[in-house]
Amino acid sequence: MDKTVLITGGAGFIGSHLADELLEHGYRVRVLDNLSPQVHGGMDGPPDYLNPEVEFIRGDVRDPAAVQRAVDSAFGVFHFAAAVGVGQSMYEITKYTSTNNLGTSVLLETIMNRPVERLIVASSMSVYGEGMYRDADGRLHPSAERSIEQLRNGAWELQDEQGRELTPIHTPESKPLSLSSVYALSKYDQERLCLLVGRAYDIPSVALRFFNVYGPRQSLSNPYTGVLAIFASRYMNGHSPMIYEDGMQKRDFVSVHDVAKACRLALEKPDLSGDVLNIGSGNAYTILEISRRMGSAMGLSRLEPQITGKYRMGDIRHCFADISLAQERIGYRPEIILEEGMIELMEWLEGQLAQDRFDTELEELAR
């Protein structure tokens, strides 16, 4: 197969696994990445884990010349380049809107003049805000939120108008969005820009809303990366994981291998355009359960997770994916169960160095 696929941000965690997946299925892969110090630690060249068959271009997605070079002769584009972090986005607003919004605009203006056959943009579960809920009478509450007063009082669960606790259920793509952080707003802008411009210029475009992705190659020293990597860096430095609220908030954790496969399926599925699809495992786990499982797998059960009882603005209580639409539209079927994925992550962690920057992130957030 002589088709070149571009991955912006492809030297990162998910992008590098997608590169492997595409190469294994006969594609040629090109990566555009600026090697952000927050993610890559100031390295001069691509990370060792990036497949040597990848054509690597160091450049910023906001640089039209770099993007034009990267897009040249590409069959399809995966747009993964983004600044990532809910909390950090609330005080580094310029960085997030510049990288995510402006960067996407530069990419789109480039492919308007050099059309590709498929554009796939990485979106995020963060656009939902809170997940979907049901009350005791069976009624759905798609727009439920927690008040500041409720959070200050430590009343963590969502309630209906009568003060009854709501039950979280799987979140479908049809749920009304609640953009509660600059990061969430920028991810929504990314997906809408791609779908809107794709429709106008007849470029088949798809948005994939990733849930909590985990696996090897996560940046362990980036305090704004996935929660599993944050927990791992704490454990590896002899510290207990710090958990906000009471630890019973539920999330959907999906293996990076399943995500990479979903991306390839979205590239190859004919007649796919304008779709927005959840990519998760379809399972829900509490943050406390996940942290304890990791401690046990690392032989560090003595480091009991510390429940802070604190909250962060923009955090949500529960959100886990309804993946039925992705199953229907692209044949997506997650294959890696959490236990298997956790073992693989633990094996990769052996020999890794991780700087625990949780306290630094906490200080920045408070300030």
N, C-alpha and C positions, 0 to 999 in steps of 0.2 A: 504494500500500500504506500503510495507516494503522496500522502496528504500531510501537510504541516499544520499543527495546532499550536496556537499561542496561548500561554498561561501567564497573565499578568500577576505579579506577586507569587510566581511559581517556585521560588526558592524557599518558601515558607513550609509550614507543617503540612497543611492539606494539599497545597499545590504540588509539592514534591512527590507525594503519594499518587496524585493524579497523573503526574508525569510517568511514573512507573507503570501505572495501569494502561495508559495510552501506548507507551512503547511496547508493552507486552502484546498489545493487539494490533501492532503493525503501523502505528502512526509515527510520524516524525514530530518531535516536540521542541518548541522554542519557548524560552522563559525570559520575561522582562521583570527585573526586580532591582530595587535600589539598595537592598541589603541594609534595611533600617537598623541602626545600632540597638534600639530597644528590643528587637527580635533576634538579631544575629550577633550582637556583642562587638560590633566594630570590625568584623573580618574584612579582608581585602578582596577576597574572591568568593565564589559560590561555596556553600557548605559541602563537607565531604559526603554527606548522604545524597546529594543531588546526583542523579544518574549521569555518568560521563557522556552518554549518548545525547544528552540534552544540549541544544544550542543555547548558550547563556549570553544574554545581553544585560549588562549593568546599566540601569537607567531608571528615571523617575516617570511614572505614568502621567505626570503633569507636564512633561517635556515633549512638545509635539514632534521634534526631530527623532527622539528615541522611540516614540510610539509608532511613527511612520516606518522606521526601520524594522521594528518588531512585527508590525502587521503585514509587511510586504510578503505577498504570495501565500498568506495563511488561509487555510480552508475554513477553520473555525477559531473562535476566541473564547477562552474562559477568563472572565474578569474577576480575579481574586484580590487584586491590589487594594488594600484598605488599611487605615489605622483602626485598631481594634481595642475596645475597652469602654465599658459603660461608665464606670466611675470617672476615669481619666477624661473622658469626652466632655464632662461637665465643667472642667476648668481649662482644658486645652482646646478651646472651641475652634480657633483658627486652624490648628493642625488637622483636626478631624474634618472640618468642612472643606479645607483645601485639598487634602489627600483624597477623600471619598467623593465629594461632589464635583470639584474642579477636575480631578483626575479622570472621573467617568466621562465628563464632558469632552475632555481632550481626546479620549479614546473614541468616543462616538463621532466626533467631527472627523476623525481620521478614517473610520470605516464607512462613513457616508460617501467618501470619495474612493475608497478601496473596499467595496462590499465583500463580506464573508458569507459563507453559507449557513452559519449558525453562531449565535452569540449567547453565551450562558453566563449569567451573573450570580455571584454568591451573595445571597441575602442572609438574614438572620432571624431566629426566633424572637429576638429582642423587639421586633416591630409589633408583636402582639401585646406587649406589656403583660398584664395578667393573662393567664390561660382561660379556657372556658369553664364555667361553673353551672351547677344545677342545684336548685333548692329542694327542700323536703317535699314539696308538692310536684316535683318533676319539671318545673319551669326552668328554662335556660336563662343564665345571666351572663351575656357575652361582654358586658361593659363594666363589670364589677371592679371596684378599686378600693384601696385602703386610704383612709384619711390620715393627715399628719397627726392629728390628736390620737387616733387609734394606735399608730406606730409608737408615739411617745409613751403611751400607756402599756406597751408591750402586748397588745391584743393582736396577735399575728394573723389569725385566720380571717378570711373575708366573711361578711355577714349580709343577710338580706335586710329589707326595710324593717322587719320585725325583730331584728337582732339575732336571727337564727343563723347558725354556721352553714356556709355553703360547701358543697362537695365538688372538688375539682374533677373534671373529666377530660378526655383527649381533645386537643385543640385542633380544629380544622382550618383550612385556608380561608374559609368564608367568614371567620370570626372578625368583627370590627377591630381595627388596629388601635393601639394606644401607644403613641410615641413619647415615652417618658424620659428619654435621654437624648443628648445630641447625637450619640452613636446610632441609636435606633432611627432617628430622623434621617441621618445621612444614609443608612442602609436602605431605608424606604425610598429615598431619592435615587439611590443607585438603581434599584430594581425598576422603579417607574420610568426613569430616564431611558434605560435600556429597552424596556417594552414599548414605550411610546415612540422613540426614534426608530426602533426596529420595525414597528408597524408602518411608520411613515415612509421608510426607505426600503421596504420589502426585504428586511433582514430577519429571518426567523429567530426569535429571541425567547429565552426562558429564564425565569428567576427561581433559584433553589434556596429555600429557607432552611439553613442548617440549624440543628439543635446543638446540644453540647457534644462536640466532637473530641474524642480522646485517642491516644495511641502514641507510638514511638515518634520521635523528632519534635515533640512539643518543646517550645522554648521554656526551659525550667527556671531561668533567671528573670523572665518577664512577668512582673506581678499583675499584668492585665491579661494574661493568657487564660486557658481553660482551668477550671477549678481543680481538676485532677492533677495537673502539672503544678499548681500552687501547693496543693497538699503534699505532693511528692517532694518538692523543694524543702518544705518544712520538716518532713520526716527525715530526709537525707542530711539535714543539718542538726538533727537531734532535738527538734522543736515539735511541740504538739500543734496540730492544725487548729486554726482559729476560725470559728464558725459564727456567722451572724445570726441574729434572732434566736430561735431555739433549735435549729438544725433539722426541723421536720419539713422544711420546704422541699417540694418535689420537682425533679428535673428529669429530662430524657437524655441519656448518655448513649452515643452512637459511635461505633468504631470508625476510624478514618478509612479503613479498607472498604467498608460498606459505602461510605460517602464517595470515595473515588469511583467505585463501580456505578453508583447512581449518576455521577457526572458523565461518565462514558455513555451510559444508557440514554441520557438526555441529549447527548451529541448525536447519537446514531438513530434515534427514533424518528421515523419520517412523519411529516405533517404535524410536527410539534412546534407551536408558535403562540406566544402570548400567555403561556401557562405559568402559574405560580405553584410550586410544589414543596410540601414539607419533606425534609430529609432527616429522619430520626430513627430511633429503634422501635418506637411505639410503646415503650415500657417506661414506668415511673419509679424512681428511686429517691429516697430522702438524702439530703446532703450528709446528714450524720451517718447514715448507713454506708454511704460511699466512702467516707473518710475512715470508718472503722474497718471496712473491707480492705482498703489500701494498707492500713497499718498492720493488719493481720498478715496480708500477703508479703509485706516487707519484713516480717518478724519483729515489728515494733509496736505490738499491742499495748505495751506499757505506757506509750505516749498517748494517753486518752485525749480525744479532741476536746478543746476548750470552747464551751458555749459562751459567747460574749454578751448575749442579750441586747446587743446594739443593732441598729438598722442603718442602711445606707439609702439616701434618696435615689430613686430610680430602680431599686431592687423590687422584684415581684415575688409573690409567695409560691405559686405553683404554675408550671407550664410544661406539658409533655405532648408529644405529637400524635395527631391522627394522620397516619401515612397511607390511608386507603386510596387517596387520589394518585399518589406516586405509584402505588401498586397497579392501579388501573391504567395510567397513562404511559408509564415507561417500563412496567414489569419489575419494579423495584422490590426486592425481598432481602431484608437484612439477614446476614448469615452468621455474624460474629456475636455470640452471647457474651454478656458482661464478664463472666468468670474467665473465659478464654482471652478476651481482650485485656483483662487486668493482668493475667499471667504474662502476656506478651509485653505489656508496658513495664512490668517489674523486671523482666529479663533485659530490656533495653536500658533501664535505669542503672543497672550494674556497670560501674565504671564511668558513669556520667558525673559531671560536676554541676552543682546547682547553687547559685547564690540566692539566699533567702532574702527577698526584698519586700516581704509582706509588711513589716513595720514601717518601711519607707513609704509604701503605698498608703498605709493607714494615716501617716503624718500628712502626706500631701492632700489626701481626701479631707481630713479634718481642717487643714488650713484653708 
